[in-house]
Amino acid sequence: MKQFFKTVLAGFLAGVALFVLPFFLVRVFVFFLLIGAIFKLMGGRRRGMHHYAFAHNYKNMSEEERANFMKNYRGRCYSHYTEPKTSEPNTNQTNP
């Protein structure tokens, strides 16, 4: 008799789990969908959007501008592009 109740209880718990599981999975799916939408609205995936604009600028450079750019580029990312340093001393500073 005790074995019968264990089997009925196991079947009942399995039935409840199978009934509740789809609702739980839908909630988890909706939760991650909302979190993904929030990150997308906040600009989480905009890292590569201006790649073609840079290529357009590079194509339209003259040979002198392109040579100057490559000299200052030094193999780093475009965001670290440095302006050419001038070798002229700053005449606005006064020496003490």
C-alpha positions as semicolon CSV with decimal commas, in nm:
position;residue;x (nm);y (nm);z (nm)
1;M;0,000;0,000;0,000
2;K;0,286;0,238;0,085
3;Q;0,444;0,174;-0,256
4;F;0,113;0,262;-0,423
5;F;0,102;0,606;-0,256
6;K;0,465;0,674;-0,353
7;T;0,381;0,593;-0,715
8;V;0,070;0,811;-0,709
9;L;0,263;1,097;-0,545
10;A;0,545;1,069;-0,802
11;G;0,291;1,071;-1,087
12;F;0,111;1,369;-0,937
13;L;0,437;1,566;-0,898
14;A;0,543;1,478;-1,253
15;G;0,202;1,592;-1,384
16;V;0,221;1,920;-1,194
17;A;0,578;1,978;-1,320
18;L;0,473;1,911;-1,679
19;F;0,177;2,145;-1,637
20;V;0,376;2,430;-1,475
21;L;0,694;2,398;-1,683
22;P;0,562;2,570;-1,999
23;F;0,440;2,869;-1,797
24;F;0,778;2,894;-1,627
25;L;0,965;2,868;-1,960
26;V;0,744;3,137;-2,114
27;R;0,817;3,368;-1,822
28;V;1,193;3,309;-1,851
29;F;1,178;3,367;-2,228
30;V;0,980;3,691;-2,188
31;F;1,220;3,808;-1,915
32;F;1,529;3,763;-2,137
33;L;1,344;3,914;-2,431
34;L;1,268;4,228;-2,228
35;I;1,624;4,253;-2,095
36;G;1,758;4,222;-2,451
37;A;1,518;4,491;-2,572
38;I;1,627;4,725;-2,293
39;F;1,996;4,680;-2,383
40;K;1,920;4,730;-2,750
41;L;1,728;5,052;-2,677
42;M;2,018;5,177;-2,467
43;G;2,257;5,127;-2,760
44;G;2,422;4,802;-2,659
45;R;2,494;4,685;-3,014
46;R;2,605;4,999;-3,197
47;R;2,975;4,928;-3,206
48;G;3,019;4,866;-3,578
49;M;2,776;5,113;-3,730
50;H;3,028;5,374;-3,854
51;H;3,268;5,134;-4,024
52;Y;3,153;5,218;-4,376
53;A;3,154;5,592;-4,310
54;F;3,523;5,563;-4,224
55;A;3,590;5,366;-4,544
56;H;3,414;5,639;-4,744
57;N;3,632;5,907;-4,583
58;Y;3,947;5,704;-4,649
59;K;3,860;5,654;-5,015
60;N;3,800;6,026;-5,063
61;M;4,133;6,133;-4,913
62;S;4,403;6,270;-5,138
63;E;4,738;6,091;-5,150
64;E;4,893;6,350;-4,917
65;E;4,608;6,323;-4,665
66;R;4,622;5,943;-4,679
67;A;5,001;5,941;-4,625
68;N;4,966;6,184;-4,334
69;F;4,687;5,975;-4,184
70;M;4,886;5,652;-4,211
71;K;5,190;5,822;-4,056
72;N;4,984;5,931;-3,756
73;Y;4,776;5,611;-3,743
74;R;5,072;5,390;-3,639
75;G;4,866;5,067;-3,656
76;R;4,628;5,163;-3,377
77;C;4,252;5,181;-3,380
78;Y;4,100;5,478;-3,558
79;S;3,967;5,616;-3,229
80;H;4,328;5,664;-3,114
81;Y;4,426;5,868;-3,417
82;T;4,659;6,146;-3,311
83;E;4,683;6,483;-3,475
84;P;5,025;6,571;-3,614
85;K;5,250;6,727;-3,354
86;T;5,392;7,063;-3,444
87;S;5,758;7,119;-3,374
88;E;5,710;7,492;-3,328
89;P;5,771;7,610;-2,973
90;N;5,484;7,778;-2,798
91;T;5,566;8,149;-2,786
92;N;5,278;8,237;-2,554
93;Q;5,447;8,096;-2,244
94;T;5,671;8,317;-2,041
95;N;5,988;8,187;-1,880
96;P;6,023;8,272;-1,509
